Amino acid sequence: MAHQVRPIEWPTVLLAAAIYGGWLALTAAHATLPLPLLALLGGWFVAWHGSLQHETIHGHPTRWRWVNSLIGGVPLSLWLPYGAYRRTHEAHHRSPHPTHPAHDPESRYVAGGEVVAALARIRATLIGQLLVGPVAAIALFLLNEARRLRRDPAATLREWGPHLIGVALVLGWLHHVALPLGTYALCFVLPGQAASLLRGFAEHRADAPGPSRAATVVSRGPLALLFLNNNLHAAHHAVPAAPWYRLPAIERARTQRTEPRYAGYREIWRRFALRPHDTVRHPALREGAHG
């Protein structure tokens, strides 16, 4: 049988052009916009770019990994190296025990430390996650990367070297359009991270049925576009190689839907704005298991 070469996925190519073109236009026009509107649009484009990075990590929009990395690797968020995101997200999908902090690098459960646990309890409510989560997530990631640098400097620098080159290019553009770094952080980076944390807030629960422990948020509005349908997270885990624009059809075709399901992000807000979505200790750890 002849090898079938996957065509280029043009919807994702056009999406990438819209994201980068919109970000360039917005940063260039920043001085003409009031700060609240700049924060709304800046957060949108940084979060949208994070969704695009997720697509490229899963092998889209081409069959060439290096091309996909070039498309997704521009560090608009400044703080997250593409290589680190790819490494941890691929490990998340390979994990035999999703959500367990010893086995899943994307787990939001904590294994120890009262300070970290107290911070996690604040972030267990949606308001806490949106207000505290962006700075906390970035700070904890950088702290972990500093520890990793001491343990494995070569591997860490392989991810941070290309990242810092990309950061220099982004900062060069921001200097060219006279957009202060502080304004960029407050109106682009932090709102973008907050939007990404909104998407991930109810994605997984340790006690959810199914091997992926994934949930589904039934959203067809602007947030579904912002998250590139990754709100249909159980469908994504069922077919992780599927492109974003095929996930709604995959979700409609699913016959076994045992995962937690939410009728949009309004329901998540209504239920968890001030109430914890879950405990911060993984059930296996609370029961004394270590597997």
CORDA-V691289 format. One record per residue. N is the residue number from 1. RES is the residue in one letter. SS is DSSP state (2 for helix, 1 for strand, 0 for the rest). NEAR is the number of other C-alpha atoms within 8 Angstrom. Layout:
# CORDA-V691289
N RES SS NEAR
N RES SS NEAR
This chain:
# CORDA-V691289
1 M 0 2
2 A 0 3
3 H 0 4
4 Q 0 4
5 V 0 5
6 R 0 6
7 P 0 6
8 I 0 7
9 E 0 9
10 W 2 7
11 P 2 7
12 T 2 9
13 V 2 9
14 L 2 8
15 L 2 8
16 A 2 11
17 A 2 8
18 A 2 8
19 I 2 11
20 Y 2 8
21 G 2 8
22 G 2 9
23 W 2 10
24 L 2 8
25 A 2 8
26 L 2 11
27 T 2 10
28 A 2 9
29 A 0 8
30 H 2 9
31 A 2 7
32 T 2 5
33 L 0 8
34 P 0 7
35 L 2 7
36 P 2 7
37 L 2 8
38 L 2 13
39 A 2 12
40 L 2 10
41 L 2 10
42 G 2 15
43 G 2 17
44 W 2 13
45 F 2 13
46 V 2 14
47 A 2 14
48 W 2 12
49 H 2 12
50 G 2 9
51 S 2 11
52 L 2 11
53 Q 2 12
54 H 2 8
55 E 2 12
56 T 2 13
57 I 2 12
58 H 0 8
59 G 0 12
60 H 0 12
61 P 0 12
62 T 0 12
63 R 0 10
64 W 0 7
65 R 2 8
66 W 2 6
67 V 2 8
68 N 2 14
69 S 2 11
70 L 2 8
71 I 2 10
72 G 2 12
73 G 0 11
74 V 0 10
75 P 0 13
76 L 0 9
77 S 0 9
78 L 0 8
79 W 0 6
80 L 0 9
81 P 0 12
82 Y 2 14
83 G 2 8
84 A 2 9
85 Y 2 9
86 R 2 9
87 R 2 8
88 T 2 10
89 H 2 10
90 E 2 9
91 A 2 10
92 H 2 11
93 H 2 8
94 R 2 6
95 S 0 9
96 P 0 5
97 H 0 8
98 P 0 14
99 T 0 15
100 H 0 12
101 P 0 13
102 A 0 6
103 H 0 10
104 D 0 13
105 P 0 10
106 E 0 9
107 S 0 10
108 R 0 8
109 Y 0 12
110 V 1 13
111 A 0 9
112 G 0 6
113 G 0 7
114 E 2 6
115 V 2 6
116 V 2 9
117 A 2 11
118 A 2 8
119 L 2 8
120 A 2 12
121 R 2 11
122 I 2 10
123 R 2 13
124 A 0 14
125 T 0 14
126 L 2 16
127 I 2 9
128 G 2 12
129 Q 2 16
130 L 2 13
131 L 2 8
132 V 2 10
133 G 2 12
134 P 2 14
135 V 2 8
136 A 2 8
137 A 2 8
138 I 2 9
139 A 2 8
140 L 2 8
141 F 2 8
142 L 2 8
143 L 2 8
144 N 2 8
145 E 2 9
146 A 2 8
147 R 2 8
148 R 2 10
149 L 2 11
150 R 2 7
151 R 2 6
152 D 0 8
153 P 2 9
154 A 2 7
155 A 2 7
156 T 2 11
157 L 2 9
158 R 2 8
159 E 2 12
160 W 2 10
161 G 2 8
162 P 2 8
163 H 2 14
164 L 2 8
165 I 2 8
166 G 2 11
167 V 2 12
168 A 2 8
169 L 2 8
170 V 2 10
171 L 2 9
172 G 2 8
173 W 2 8
174 L 2 12
175 H 2 9
176 H 2 7
177 V 0 8
178 A 0 6
179 L 0 13
180 P 0 8
181 L 2 8
182 G 2 6
183 T 2 9
184 Y 2 10
185 A 2 9
186 L 2 10
187 C 2 15
188 F 2 18
189 V 2 15
190 L 2 12
191 P 2 15
192 G 2 15
193 Q 2 12
194 A 2 14
195 A 2 12
196 S 2 11
197 L 2 12
198 L 2 10
199 R 2 11
200 G 2 8
201 F 0 9
202 A 0 9
203 E 0 11
204 H 1 12
205 R 0 11
206 A 0 10
207 D 0 6
208 A 0 11
209 P 0 7
210 G 0 8
211 P 0 6
212 S 0 8
213 R 0 15
214 A 1 14
215 A 0 15
216 T 1 14
217 V 1 12
218 V 0 10
219 S 0 10
220 R 0 7
221 G 0 6
222 P 2 6
223 L 2 8
224 A 2 12
225 L 2 9
226 L 2 11
227 F 0 13
228 L 0 12
229 N 0 13
230 N 0 10
231 N 0 13
232 L 0 14
233 H 2 13
234 A 2 12
235 A 2 13
236 H 2 12
237 H 2 10
238 A 2 6
239 V 0 7
240 P 0 8
241 A 0 7
242 A 0 8
243 P 0 8
244 W 2 9
245 Y 2 8
246 R 2 8
247 L 2 13
248 P 2 9
249 A 2 7
250 I 2 9
251 E 2 9
252 R 2 6
253 A 2 6
254 R 0 8
255 T 0 4
256 Q 0 4
257 R 0 5
258 T 0 6
259 E 0 12
260 P 0 8
261 R 1 8
262 Y 1 10
263 A 0 9
264 G 0 9
265 Y 2 9
266 R 2 7
267 E 2 9
268 I 2 11
269 W 2 9
270 R 2 7
271 R 2 8
272 F 2 11
273 A 0 11
274 L 0 9
275 R 0 9
276 P 0 11
277 H 0 9
278 D 0 6
279 T 0 9
280 V 0 11
281 R 1 9
282 H 0 14
283 P 2 8
284 A 2 10
285 L 2 10
286 R 2 8
287 E 0 6
288 G 0 6
289 A 0 7
290 H 0 5
291 G 0 3
